[in-house]
Amino acid sequence: MNTLAVAHAAAATALAQLLPARRGVAWQPGPAAFPVHPDAPTTRLTQHDRTLIVAEHQGAIEVWAGEPQTVFCRPAAVVDASTPDAVAVLAAEVLRSVLPALDNEAARYTGPNHDHKQVVRAKERALIELGYLLRDLGAADLAGRQHIDGPGLHWKTSEGAEWDVLSLGYQGTFTVAYNGPISGLHGLLPYLLRPTPGDGHTDTGSAFTRHLGARFPQLAPVDAHEVDFGRIDTPGGYIALPSLDVCPDHADDSTRVASQIAHVGIDLLLAAASALV
């Protein structure tokens, strides 16, 4: 049967170059079977068994998670094509929410239909991949950790901070724990936080919460000792002083904190790895 060729979405090639390779395989652009909108340039990106559909439509660039099956589907991420560095903004959202959703969907399918051990093994392979990259970047005291819920990684930085990546439960994402100076989070937070400005929070809360909010207005004070962030579809967690005994009336980038962040995808961690050592 003859089919009309679907125009290529030029943004797809640039997007593929901004997403990390997995197990040595980069994202590959290819022809889409059909446009997701009539006459819209549409390209299929694939990596192993994962698929993204990229479309350019009415001045926007859209990413669809997997193959859209019906006209009722909605794109998983959209950015105005006129936005400065639009493809980079889109790539950040794909790392933040779209790929973790794909991994969670794969885990939900694998667990009930096969065996939860397969989910654990897949996460072990992902952690091994991250571990090799961290080692190459100079992570100190890098070691695997076995927790009751699954495998994990632990390492230290030159600033004396400690990181853990934990595999909690049978979802496809990870939990990240951090103990160290505030400055050690400066590289990771831009990957986790959507760029939409928050309220700023610079005139409320304690010196500690104001210091964090001045740099990252998406962080919301919980109380004088803690801020939180995130939504159900993005990484979320808290940053807090390590104890209620620590006075929150003074803070700078050397102030030590404890942080825990859930729903973090392995692709985001691979992309942000240089900020974790």
N, C-alpha and C positions, 0 to 999 in steps of 0.2 A: 504494500500500500504506500502511495506517495504521501509525504507530509511536507508541509511548508517549513522551511528553515526558520528557527527562532533566532532573532538578533541577539548578539552577545552583549552582556552587561559589562561595560569596560571596568566599572568599579570592582567587579569580582576578582579580577587578576590582582589588583592592588590590595584588596582585602586578604586574599590568600597569602600574600607575602608578609602580612603583618601578624598572622596566626602561627603559633609554634608548630614545628614538625613533631610528630609522635612516632617513636620507635624508628626514626630515620626517614619517615615518609611525610612529605609536605602536602598541604592541601592542593588538589589538582583541579583547575577549571576545566569544564567540559560542557557540551551542548545540553540544554534543557529539553525535555520531551515536549513541553508546551509552555507558553508564557503564562504567568500567574495573573496577568491583566491583558486584555486584548492589545496586541501589538507592542507590548512592553518588552524591551530588551531583558532577557532572562538567562542566567547562567547557573549551572549546577556545579557546586564545589564538593569534592569527595576526599575523604581521608580514611583509609581502612573501611570500616562499615558505617561511618558517619557521613551524613549528607546535609549540606546547606544549599538553599536556593537564594540567589541574589537577583533582585529585579530593580530596574530603574523606571519610576512611574510618577508622572506629574510633579517633577522637581524633587522627588525624594528617592533615597536608596533604601531598599527593604531587604531584610534577611528573614527567610522562612526556615524554621527548624525541621529538617527532614523533608519529605516530599509532600507538598500540600495536596490533600486528597479531594477536597471539595471547595466550592466557591465560598463556603462559610468560614474557611480557615482565615486566620489573621496572621500578619507577619510577626515574628518574635522580636524584631528590632527594626526601628525606622529612624533615619536621620535626614534632615533637610540637606539636599545636595549643595546648597549655597553656604552651608556652615563651614567656617574655616577648618581645614584638615578633616573634612567630613568622613573620609574613609577611616582615618585613625580613631575618630570618635566612635564610629560604628564598630570597629574592631574591639575597642575597649568594652563596649556593651555586649558584644558576642562573647568575650572572655568572661565577663561578669555574670551574665545570666543565660545566654543561649546555649553554649556548650555544656555548662553544668546541668541544664534541663535535659539535654540529650543524654548525658551520662546517667542522670537519675532515671530517665525512662528506660534506658537499657538495663539498669539494675533492677527496676521493678519487673521487667519482663523476665530477666534471667533467674531471679530468686524464686518466684512462685512456679515457673514452668520447668526449671531445671534443678538447681541446687544453690543454696546461699553460699556454699563454698566457692562456687564459680565467681560470685561477686567479690568475695574476699581475695581470690587469686588475681582477679583483674585489678583490684586496688593495690595489691602487692606489686604487680608489674609496673603500675603507674608510679609507685613510690620508689622503686628501683631506678626508673628512668630519671625521676627528680633527684635522687641521691647521687647518681653519676654526674649530673650537671652541677649540683652543689659542690661536689668534691673537686670538679675541674675549676670551679670559681674560688676555691680556697676555704670552704667551710671547715671549721675546726671541730674535732671530736665528733665527727659525723657517725651516727650509729643507728641501727634499726632497733625499734622497741616493739615488743609484743604486748598489747593490751587485751583486756578481757573481750573487747568488741572487735579486735582486729589489729593489723599491723600499724606501725607508725615510724616516724623518723625524728631524731633529736640531733641538734648541733648547736654550736656556739659561734659568736662573732668576735671580731677583734675589739669591739667595744665592751665585751663582757656580757652581752645579751645572750639569752637562750631561746631557741625556737623549737617547737614541736609541731609536727603535722600528724594528726590523729585520724584513724579510720573508725569512726563511731557509727555503729549500726550498719545497715545493708543498703543505704542509699549510695549513689555514685559519687558524691562529693565528700570533702574532707573538712575537719575542724583544725584550725590553726591556733596555737597558744604561743604567747610571747611574754617574756620577762626581761626587762632591760630599760634603758633610757628612752624617753619619748622620741629622741632623734632617730632611733632604730626603726620606728614605724613610718618615718617620713617617705620612704621609698615605696612601701607597699600600699599605703592608704589611697593614693591616686588610682590604683588599679581597682580598689574595692568600692570607692565612692562614686556615685553618679555625679557629673559635673554641675547639676542643677544647684544654684546657690541656695543655701538655707537662710535662716534668720541672722546668722552671724554669732548670736549668743555672747557678744563681747561685753555687754553691759549687764549681764545676769550671772548668777552662780558665783563660784569661788574663783580665786586667782588661777587655780588649776584648770577648771573647766573653761575659763575665758582664754587661757593660753592655748589650749587645744582648739577652741572654736575660732580663734583669730586666724589660724592657718587653714583649718578645715571647717568651714561653716556648716557642713552637713552633720557634724557631731552635735548631738543634743544632750544637754546636762540631765542627768538622772537625779543627782544630789551633788553636794560639794566635792565628793570624792570620785565621781564616776560620770562618764559620758557613754552614750550608745549610738548605734547607727544601723542602717539596713532596713530591708523590707523582706516580705515573704519570698520574693522572686530574685533577691540579690544576696550576696554575702552580708551577714549581720552579726553584731556582737557588741562588746564593750571594751573600754579602756578605763582602768581604774588605778588609783593609788593602791599599793600593795596591802595597806592596812588602814583601818579607821583611826589608828593612832598617829598616822602621818598627817601633819598639818597641811590643809589645802590652801593656806593663805599665801604661799609662795610657790612658783613653779617656773621652770625654764626647760630647755631641751635636754638637760642632763637629769631631770627628775625621773626616777625609776617608776615604772608602771607594770601592771599585769594586764594582759589582754587575751581575750578568747573570741574567735571569729568562726562562725559556722557557715556551711553551704558554700565552701570555696572549691572551685573546680581545679583539676590538675593542670589544665591548660593555662589558667591564670597564674598558677604557681610557677610553671615553667617559664612563662613570659616575664614574670617578676623576679626570677631567681637571683639576678645580680643585686637586687635590693634586699636580699635576705642573708647576705654574708658580710 
